Amino acid sequence: MAHILIIEDNENNLYLSTFILEKHGHRVSAARDGEEGIRLAEELRPDLILLDIQLPGMDGYAVAARLHNSASTSSIPIIAVTSYAMAGDRERILAAGCQGYIEKPINPETFLEQVLAHLPSDLSATGK
């Protein structure tokens, strides 16, 4: 099972993501802003980070860039979870250091599969 850090300020989105992941045996930690997310990523070294782009204060692009450029966190895959789906947004998200993105609102039917696609196979097994 994987340890996943979710950096998300919206309580409903955080609750749904956490519920789905924990239901399938994954461990979830949460941060509600970018600074806390960076601190937890450095401290916990999760297997994957799910990152909201629209965060208060430091936005997700800045968070991704800091994590991507830090020696202690650069190897952690970062997946943007965002409502930004316009032309150019995907490229901007990837350029900031994210390995992929999941569109909001998340689809509970496909969310787990989308997340697991970014984990090594030994961590993507679910508790089913």
C-alpha positions in Angstrom: 0.0 0.0 0.0 1.1 3.5 -0.7 1.5 6.6 1.4 -0.1 9.5 -0.4 0.1 13.2 0.5 -2.9 15.3 -0.6 -2.3 19.0 -0.7 -5.9 20.4 -1.0 -7.7 23.3 0.6 -11.3 22.3 -0.2 -12.6 20.1 2.6 -15.1 18.2 0.3 -12.4 17.4 -2.3 -10.0 16.3 0.5 -12.7 14.2 2.2 -13.7 12.3 -1.0 -10.1 11.7 -2.1 -9.1 10.5 1.3 -12.1 8.3 1.6 -11.5 6.5 -1.7 -7.8 6.0 -1.1 -8.1 4.8 2.5 -11.0 2.5 1.6 -8.5 0.7 -0.7 -5.9 0.4 2.0 -3.6 3.4 1.2 -2.3 5.7 3.9 -3.2 9.4 3.4 -1.7 12.5 4.9 -3.2 15.9 4.2 -2.0 19.5 4.0 -4.3 22.4 3.4 -1.9 24.9 1.9 1.3 24.9 -0.1 3.8 25.7 2.7 2.3 22.9 4.9 2.4 20.6 1.9 6.1 21.2 1.2 6.9 20.7 4.9 5.0 17.4 5.1 6.5 16.2 1.8 10.0 16.8 3.2 9.2 15.2 6.6 7.1 12.2 5.5 8.6 11.4 2.0 5.3 10.0 0.7 5.1 7.7 -2.3 3.0 10.1 -4.3 1.6 13.7 -3.9 -1.8 14.8 -5.1 -1.6 18.5 -5.6 -4.4 21.0 -6.0 -3.4 23.9 -8.3 -5.7 26.5 -6.8 -4.3 26.9 -3.3 -4.4 29.9 -1.0 -1.1 31.8 -0.8 1.4 29.7 -2.8 -0.4 28.2 -5.8 0.2 24.6 -6.9 2.5 25.6 -9.7 4.9 27.1 -7.2 4.5 24.1 -4.8 5.3 21.7 -7.6 8.3 23.7 -8.7 9.7 23.8 -5.2 9.2 20.1 -4.6 10.5 19.2 -8.1 13.7 21.3 -7.6 14.4 20.0 -4.0 16.9 17.2 -3.7 14.9 15.7 -0.8 11.6 15.6 -2.7 12.4 15.6 -6.4 11.9 11.8 -6.8 8.3 11.9 -5.5 5.8 11.8 -8.3 3.4 14.8 -8.2 0.0 14.6 -9.8 -2.0 17.8 -10.2 -5.7 17.5 -9.3 -7.3 20.5 -10.9 -10.3 22.0 -12.7 -7.8 23.7 -15.1 -8.4 21.9 -18.3 -8.0 24.6 -20.9 -5.5 24.6 -23.8 -2.1 25.1 -22.4 -2.9 24.1 -18.8 -1.6 20.6 -19.1 1.7 21.8 -20.5 2.0 24.4 -17.8 1.2 21.8 -15.1 3.8 19.4 -16.5 6.4 22.2 -16.9 6.0 23.0 -13.2 7.2 19.5 -12.3 4.0 17.4 -12.2 4.0 14.0 -13.8 0.4 14.1 -14.7 -3.0 15.5 -13.8 -6.5 14.4 -12.8 -9.4 16.7 -13.7 -11.9 18.0 -11.1 -14.5 17.3 -10.2 -13.0 13.8 -9.6 -14.9 10.9 -10.8 -15.2 8.4 -7.9 -15.5 5.5 -10.4 -12.1 6.2 -12.1 -10.1 8.2 -9.4 -8.4 5.3 -7.8 -7.3 3.9 -11.1 -6.0 7.3 -12.2 -3.9 7.6 -9.0 -2.6 4.1 -9.1 -1.3 4.6 -12.6 1.3 6.9 -11.2 2.6 4.5 -8.5 5.2 1.7 -8.9 3.3 -1.6 -9.3 4.5 -2.9 -5.9 2.7 0.0 -4.3 -0.4 0.2 -6.5 -2.0 -3.0 -5.2 -5.3 -2.4 -3.4 -6.7 -4.0 -0.3 -9.5 -5.7 -2.3 
